[in-house]
Amino acid sequence: MPTQDLELPPYLPYFESTDYFHQANGFVNQHVARLSAGTIGDATYLYELAIAYLEELKDSPNNFKSARSEITTFLIWCWDVEGLPLAEVTRADMSRFLSWCASPPPVLISNAQRAHFVHCKSLAMRVPNPLWRPFVNRLPKGVAQTCALPYSRKASATKNQLAVLSAFYQFLNDEDYCDRNPAALAMRRGRFKDNRSPLDWQEGEQEIKALNPLQLTYLFQAADQMAEQEPARNERTRFLITLLFSTYARISEIAARPGYSPVMAQIRRDKNGETWGFYIPMSKNGKARTVAVSDALLGAVKRYRTHLGLSELPAPNETLPLLVRQRVAQHGRDPHTLNANLGVNAIRDEVERVYQHAALLLVEAGRVHDAAELRTMTVHSLRHTGISADLEKGRSLHHVMADAGHQDIGITSRYITASYVEKYESAKYKGLDN
């Protein structure tokens, strides 16, 4: 059966269930690609971020299902109905979205929960379920399936929806996709106002999740120890940690993905022949940039390449992958190929191993709280840490902004805040007298 004759739902569900989450769906991929080529230029990048966010929730099935449902509905309204990138959604737009959800078009309402995707025998693949709809109006027991009751939505469902979208936007903020959270603003207004617990974060500014100086010291100590104990596996990991911290790179900028496979030649000399930079051809805002390479990072490059049996520094147009595989993959991208780049999940696993080792070293040193906090950090925390550390050292705000790929200096300025250790030290000896 030709795919063009396949019956599809009015709008596509964007994400698979946990059992099939890592299996790419051609229908969805083609749709997202068309959006990227049309009205939503960042659709592909945002979709990758959404997948990364849902990936973090897979160990909690209920949270995963809730987030998948709400994010799918939100993407349908933003992309397919309004033609609106998520970075441009305002509080007023969020209010319009909630009104749309309160009274959705009848064609988008089902009378029962349906699977998002089903297996099509004729195509030997999973396809969007033609019966799936983003809204469900369950019929009471004893009511005939042919009856059409008015759609109604509880206030608690809307509150849950805003909470899910607020958490998603917080993730997008952390990934520097945008610096607003329209769902959180909606929760603080009107009937959806959220009553904060006294235990919630109450700082005037949004918390930036970064390693403190002690944690950073132990992180590099852990990377060094791991490389010394098992160089065949961990020299690459040591270089990865240094690269992420020194260049503020996002994981999407150093990981292999469709249409992009970073190579060694991206570490290259500038035209004057004396300085080195790390070239990033495509960032989240669609612009290329070259990040200044520090002496420490250049030393890490030389050590990593020497370990690989290469010349100390890359030659122009060198096509060797930036992060070379150590063994042949059996499935996924570039199966049965050794010289291929690491993907997002593999990079996350590598960084997580160093976090865990550093946490053990902290526990041995009696710094249990620092260890517990370190275990909550993500790959993106190294970007935040690198930016914060350079600004604290007095590096130019404009230079940091350029290397970070920020479009607005106000985003970079968020990092110029006194650390909590510094605030404690400045308040430590305050007396009770005047």
Secondary structure, DSSP 8 states (H G I E B T S, - for coil): --GGG----SS------GGGTTS--HHHHHHHHHHHHTT-TTHHHHHHHHHHHHHTTTTSHHHHHHHHHHHHHHHIIIIIIS---GGG--HHHHHHHHHHHHS--GGGEESS---SEEEETTTTEEEE-TT--SEE----TTS-TT--------HHHHHHHHHHHHHHHHHHHHTTS-S--HHHHHHTSGGG-----TTS---SS-------HHHHHHHHHHHHHHHHH-HHHHHHHHHHHHHHHHH---HHHHS-BTTB--BGGGEEE-TTSS-EEEEES--TTS--EEEE--HHHHHHHHHHHHHTT--SS--TT--SBSSB-SS--SSSSSTT-SS-B--HHHHHHHHHHHHHHHHHHHHHTT-HHHHHHHTT--HHHHHHHHHHHHHHTT--HHHHHHHHT-S-HHHHHTT-S--HHHHHHHHTT--S--
